[in-house]
Amino acid sequence: MLRVLATAVALALLPAAVASADSLVYLKDGNVWVSAPDGSQARALTSGADPKLLATQYSSPSQADDGTVVALQGDRLAIIDRGGAGPTRYLDTIMTGKPAGVSAWGPFDPVISPDGTKIAYWVGVISSYHDYGSGYDIVFAPGDYIVYQDARTGQHLGFTKWYGEPKWLADSTRVIASEDSNVLSANVVLASVGSDAQNQQWFEDELFKSAPEELTKPVGDADLTRDESKVVLLQGGTNLGNGGSTHGKGNRILIAKANGFDKNPALCGMVVDAVGGEFGTARWSPKGDALAWTEGDGVWTSPVNADCGIAPKLTIPGARDPYWGPAHPADPGAAAPQGGQPPQQPQKPQQQPSGPAVAATLAVAGKVKRAALVRRGLVTTVTCPSACTVRATLAKGRKVVARATGEALAAGPVKLTLKARRKAVRRARKLTLTVRVTPKGGAAQTMRKVVRLR
């Protein structure tokens, strides 16, 4: 693995280790875990995720400064007990109970604000509807939208148009948002809660184009340090015309110095050649002196000095999607005590969440020939625990290339075939299958699977 520094830095000047007063929450085997940043004191916060049942698994964990943990399960937000009792309650998203005729996908990447009062996530939609559960009018033009909700009540707090991948700033009122496919507007912007389209443009992918390159590579999924002095982001392995995306094979992590949103950040370092070929989202530590990210073999961390010098190492093998927070791994909201010993964990009452019941199952090939996808389609079989309706989409990045619907009048399998046009998948290496199952009289669930093309 090659680690490239744009600035010559003596590694001996780097901190010996990442500070351990903070904590990482992350995913392992479909469950949410917490540990110290060095991987010690690791313990599971949830249990029961079945590797074969996507609907039982968690994704995109994040944590507030007081240690409150939020993760996505299906299309609902799970508020998770840090003591290990699992979810204590669920919040619906705008995708929960979505009418069958609405073309939309998500939610993705939920993040709780540092003060624990708000949650932001993003969705992709191409139609509008009325959310009868909340009484909220979901009125969209085609595109990506960031959705803001109250973390305590679930109340909708508005939208940010045309962008996704929100990352909270320290004040818990603003986010950094990204859209790697933008051409005529900034790829990374500053947005406020409920800002609609009133966003402050920050920088474009052109900023990071090297001299020999004829076309720019997409950038996005940016995260900013709390003091707003450094930004980290992903850059695609090739240009958009060749199927480049910030999330995909050959991408890399860029580190840049920031000096206000009216100035372009200055590139000062990068990380390339990920294990497995792809980097996941990089997250700053609360002090802005370290990073955590995912590679094919697990969670990596690295100190980052003032000149962007790094010393990466594999920290938690087999884990992914790390999120850094200031809470101690053993006690939410408590600072690390003198002597490095964790405080005594108080006993918390066990609460039964109103989560999903018996889950539907999904069977689909993980790899398919491109020609077969165009001629015969991708065959997907969903087994429902009761009468249900099933809607499936196949997407290249955020663009839907195929759709199918089906219905079961009783418990049993529903077979769907999704055909894509040759032009739509010509350069695609992988597609995302999203299946939404709505059982009769039950809560809807969403399952996703990556399908690789040969």
Long-range contacts (C-beta under 8 A, 24 or more apart in sequence): 1-273, 1-274, 1-275, 1-295, 1-312, 2-272, 2-273, 3-271, 3-272, 3-310, 3-312, 4-269, 4-270, 4-271, 4-272, 5-269, 5-270, 5-308, 5-309, 5-310, 6-267, 6-268, 6-269, 6-270, 6-308, 7-268, 7-269, 7-307, 7-308, 7-309, 9-305, 9-307, 9-308, 9-309, 10-309, 11-309, 11-311, 13-305, 13-309, 14-303, 14-305, 14-309, 14-310, 14-311, 15-289, 15-303, 15-305, 17-303, 18-285, 18-290, 18-301, 18-302, 18-303, 19-285, 19-287, 19-289, 19-290, 20-336, 20-340, 21-326, 21-328, 21-335, 21-336, 22-285, 22-286, 22-324, 22-325, 22-326, 22-327, 22-328, 23-63, 23-67, 23-324, 23-325, 23-326, 23-327, 23-328, 23-329, 24-292, 24-299, 24-301, 24-316, 24-322, 24-323, 24-324, 24-325, 24-329, 25-61, 25-62, 25-63, 25-69, 25-322, 25-323, 25-325, 26-61, 26-299, 26-316, 26-319, 26-320, 26-321, 26-322, 26-323, 27-58, 27-59, 27-61, 27-319, 27-320, 27-321, 28-316, 28-318, 28-319, 28-320, 29-318, 30-56, 30-57, 30-58, 31-57, 31-58, 32-58, 32-61, 32-69, 32-71, 32-80, 33-319, 34-69, 34-82, 34-329, 35-316, 35-329, 36-329, 37-285, 37-290, 37-292, 37-301, 37-315, 37-324, 38-301, 38-315, 39-299, 39-315, 39-316, 41-329, 41-330, 41-342, 42-316, 42-329, 43-84, 43-329, 44-84, 45-69, 45-80, 45-81, 45-82, 45-84, 45-86, 46-71, 46-78, 46-80, 46-86, 46-87, 47-86, 48-86, 52-361, 53-359, 53-361, 54-362, 54-447, 54-448, 54-449, 55-356, 55-359, 55-360, 55-437, 55-445, 55-446, 55-447, 56-356, 56-359, 59-321, 60-108, 60-109, 60-110, 60-111, 60-321, 61-321, 61-323, 62-110, 62-111, 62-112, 62-323, 63-112, 63-323, 63-325, 63-327, 64-112, 64-113, 64-114, 64-115, 64-116, 64-151, 64-325, 64-327, 65-114, 65-115, 65-116, 65-286, 65-325, 65-326, 65-327, 65-333, 66-116, 66-327, 66-332, 66-333, 67-325, 67-327, 67-328, 67-331, 67-332, 67-333, 68-112, 68-116, 68-151, 68-332, 69-112, 70-110, 70-111, 70-112, 70-119, 70-151, 71-110, 72-107, 72-108, 72-110, 72-121, 73-355, 73-356, 74-356, 74-443, 74-444, 74-445, 74-446, 74-447, 75-106, 75-107, 75-436, 75-444, 75-445, 75-446, 76-355, 76-356, 76-443, 77-110, 77-119, 77-121, 77-149, 77-154, 78-353, 78-355, 79-151, 81-348, 81-351, 82-327, 82-332, 83-345, 83-346, 83-347, 83-348, 85-348, 85-350, 85-351, 86-353, 87-353, 87-355, 88-351, 88-353, 89-351, 89-353, 89-354, 90-353, 90-354, 90-355, 91-119, 91-149, 91-151, 91-154, 92-133, 92-134, 92-154, 93-121, 93-123, 93-147, 93-149, 94-123, 94-131, 94-134, 94-136, 94-138, 94-147, 94-156, 95-123, 95-446, 96-133, 96-443, 96-444, 97-131, 97-132, 97-133, 97-443, 97-444, 98-129, 98-436, 98-444, 99-129, 100-389, 100-391, 100-405, 100-438, 101-127, 102-127, 102-128, 102-129, 103-127, 103-393, 103-400, 103-403, 104-140, 105-393, 105-395, 105-400, 105-434, 107-147, 108-164, 108-165, 109-164, 109-165, 109-166, 109-281, 111-166, 111-167, 111-168, 111-323, 112-151, 112-168, 113-151, 113-168, 113-172, 114-168, 114-170, 114-172, 115-172, 116-151, 117-150, 117-151, 117-152, 117-172, 118-148, 118-149, 118-150, 118-151, 118-157, 118-172, 118-193, 119-148, 119-149, 119-150, 119-151, 120-146, 120-147, 120-148, 120-149, 120-166, 120-168, 120-175, 120-193, 121-146, 121-147, 121-166, 122-146, 122-147, 122-163, 122-164, 122-165, 122-166, 123-147, 124-164, 124-398, 126-400, 144-179, 144-398, 146-175, 146-177, 146-191, 148-193, 148-194, 157-193, 157-194, 158-193, 158-194, 158-195, 158-196, 159-194, 159-196, 160-191, 160-194, 160-195, 160-196, 160-197, 160-199, 161-196, 161-197, 162-197, 162-199, 163-189, 163-191, 163-199, 164-398, 165-220, 165-221, 165-222, 165-281, 166-191, 167-222, 167-223, 167-224, 169-224, 169-226, 169-228, 170-226, 170-227, 170-228, 176-202, 176-222, 176-223, 176-224, 176-231, 178-219, 178-220, 178-221, 178-222, 178-233, 178-246, 179-220, 180-205, 180-218, 180-219, 180-220, 180-221, 180-236, 180-240, 180-245, 180-246, 181-218, 181-240, 181-397, 181-398, 187-218, 187-219, 187-220, 188-219, 188-220, 188-222, 188-231, 188-233, 190-261, 200-261, 202-261, 203-264, 203-265, 205-235, 207-264, 207-265, 207-267, 208-235, 208-254, 208-267, 215-239, 215-240, 215-241, 217-244, 218-244, 218-245, 218-246, 219-246, 219-254, 220-246, 221-246, 221-247, 221-281, 221-282, 223-281, 223-282, 223-283, 223-284, 224-258, 224-284, 225-258, 225-284, 225-288, 226-284, 226-286, 226-287, 226-288, 227-288, 228-258, 228-260, 229-257, 229-258, 229-259, 229-288, 230-255, 230-256, 230-257, 230-258, 230-284, 230-288, 230-304, 230-308, 231-255, 231-256, 231-258, 231-265, 232-256, 232-282, 232-283, 232-284, 232-291, 233-282, 234-279, 234-281, 234-282, 242-427, 243-396, 243-427, 243-428, 243-429, 245-397, 247-278, 247-280, 248-278, 248-429, 248-430, 249-277, 249-278, 249-429, 250-277, 250-278, 251-278, 251-279, 252-279, 253-279, 253-282, 253-291, 253-293, 255-291, 255-304, 255-308, 255-310, 257-308, 268-307, 268-308, 269-304, 269-308, 269-309, 269-310, 271-302, 271-310, 271-312, 275-314, 280-320, 280-321, 281-321, 283-322, 283-323, 283-324, 284-324, 285-324, 286-324, 286-325, 286-326, 290-324, 292-322, 292-323, 292-324, 293-322, 294-319, 294-320, 294-321, 294-322, 356-443, 356-445, 357-385, 357-442, 357-443, 358-385, 359-385, 359-445, 360-384, 360-385, 360-388, 360-437, 360-439, 360-445, 360-447, 362-435, 362-447, 362-449, 364-433, 364-449, 364-451, 365-451, 366-449, 366-450, 366-451, 366-452, 367-451, 367-452, 367-453, 367-454, 368-451, 368-452, 368-453, 368-454, 369-453, 369-454, 370-422, 370-425, 370-426, 370-428, 370-453, 370-454, 373-419, 373-420, 373-425, 373-453, 374-419, 374-420, 374-421, 374-422, 374-425, 376-417, 376-419, 377-402, 377-417, 377-418, 377-419, 377-420, 378-402, 378-417, 378-418, 378-419, 378-420, 378-433, 378-451, 379-415, 379-416, 379-417, 380-404, 380-415, 380-416, 380-417, 380-418, 380-433, 380-435, 381-413, 381-414, 381-415, 381-416, 382-406, 382-413, 382-414, 382-416, 382-435, 382-437, 382-447, 383-412, 383-413, 383-414, 384-408, 384-411, 384-412, 384-413, 384-414, 384-437, 384-439, 385-411, 385-439, 385-442, 386-410, 386-411, 386-439, 386-440, 386-441, 386-442, 387-411, 387-439, 387-440, 388-414, 388-437, 388-438, 388-439, 388-440, 389-437, 389-438, 390-414, 390-416, 390-435, 390-436, 390-437, 390-438, 391-435, 391-436, 392-416, 392-418, 392-433, 392-434, 392-435, 392-436, 393-418, 393-433, 393-434, 394-418, 394-420, 394-431, 394-432, 394-433, 394-434, 394-451, 395-431, 395-432, 395-434, 396-424, 396-425, 396-428, 396-431, 399-424, 401-425, 401-428, 401-431, 425-453, 428-453, 429-453
